[in-house]
Amino acid sequence: MPCTDPGGLTLNTAKDWGGYYSWGHYNFEIARDGSYGEVVPIREANGEMWGYHMNVVKLLEVSPCTNCVTLSNIHVLINGDVSVDISIRHPYYDRRYTGFDVRGIIMFPASQTYPDDNIRNLIDFLDPIGEEWWKVRIANHEYGDAELMNPDGWTVAWSSEEGPIAWDYGWYQEHKPEDLPIFRYYPGKIASGENLSTLSGFIRYHSTEIRHMFEVGKTVTHTYVIRPPESGPIEASYAIYAHWYPADNIPVVDPAVDFPPEANSPLPYEFYVTQDAPLDPDAPDEVIDESVQWHIKTWSIGNDYWKATAADLGYECSSGYVAYNHPNGEPDEYMVTADYICLYPLIENGVPGIWPILCNLGIYNPKDSNPMSYIGQDTYIMDFEYAALDGQW
């Protein structure tokens, strides 16, 4: 701790203690005569332009809290799905630790891969992708897995395996100097199962609509509707994503005002995809594109920072890259020029039918080549309805 003479004593608190990464780096400046004391955030030490992305399971189950994630109200629905309420309690009472854009991510043992050779094998001239690819795993009840039936979206964040996966969060772990649980997957107390999904469903948590904050001392509960696996009990692991950045004003009195925009995640606080009508394989590309709406809401990051792509599960076509304002003029609705049609009409009796497309929204800084300028990717798995291939357009 360096002494500054004659001004006062400066203590640098950027050190990590107790196995946890400090959420803020600060200097305390205290006058020698006791006439003043000031807490000064070290702005240049506070992560990247996007703030901190963390998996806070250990903070909720080991220390400072041992039971801040709880299950309740478990019951079977009429259709056989299982409903369970999962509650998260904020472990702190100091407003400096207000969380933003929290997500509860659930990971089941998963059998479907992306790319999916089962789909590619339905078309004679397509070869299997092969095992040289590190594939994303997705839990799908049609493959006998347990599956979250009411997700807000899907993410690869904090999956239990690292490697060169699509939309990898491994770059975040690789480029952070701290190898700590808060920056990687952590096996929670009630976790179980092997071969867990690496693209997993999540539900958003916040205690107020204002900036989707998770206020200190609050408990938020959401219902997860789970389709049980074909056999055996429901097994799952989980991660809890929280976003944070040091407050501009200490002490924090009003978190909505005292935290800068970086405290909110650049990832969307709402993202889903809809279609107006069945996609007609005979229609012109511009008609198909306009019939699909990407609904995207972010706090302060616009489409200059988005990379939007759509891909079939067979990975025959992956296209897009730009999200334009939709010509319908509706706010927060966008159009992506993508090949939604490429694969599925080639499957015998594949259309008319319903097939999944992975709609992916990546967040990055186009002016910065630093790997840390990439924050990750949100996914919305949209089951598109396809019309018949009948030449009638």
Sequence and secondary structure as in RCSB ss.txt:
>XXXX:A:sequence
MPCTDPGGLTLNTAKDWGGYYSWGHYNFEIARDGSYGEVVPIREANGEMWGYHMNVVKLLEVSPCTNCVTLSNIH
VLINGDVSVDISIRHPYYDRRYTGFDVRGIIMFPASQTYPDDNIRNLIDFLDPIGEEWWKVRIANHEYGDAELMN
PDGWTVAWSSEEGPIAWDYGWYQEHKPEDLPIFRYYPGKIASGENLSTLSGFIRYHSTEIRHMFEVGKTVTHTYV
IRPPESGPIEASYAIYAHWYPADNIPVVDPAVDFPPEANSPLPYEFYVTQDAPLDPDAPDEVIDESVQWHIKTWS
IGNDYWKATAADLGYECSSGYVAYNHPNGEPDEYMVTADYICLYPLIENGVPGIWPILCNLGIYNPKDSNPMSYI
GQDTYIMDFEYAALDGQW
>XXXX:A:secstr
  EETTTEEEEE    BTTB  S  EEEEE TTSS EEEEE GGGS  TT EEEE HHHHHTSS SSSEEEEEEE
E TTS EEEEEEEE    SGGG EEEEEEEEE B  EEES HHHHTTSTT     TTS  EEE  GGGT  EESS
 SEEE TT S  SS TT SHHHHHHSS   GGGS    TT   SSB SSEEEEEE S SGGGEE TT EEEEEEE
EE  SSS    EEEEEEEE   SSSS S HHHHS GGGS SS SEEEEEESS B TTS HHHHHHTEEEEEE SS
  GGGEEEEEEETT S EEE  EEE TT  TTEEEE   SSSSGGGSTT SSEEEEEEEEEEEE TT  SGGGEE
EEEEEEEEEEE       
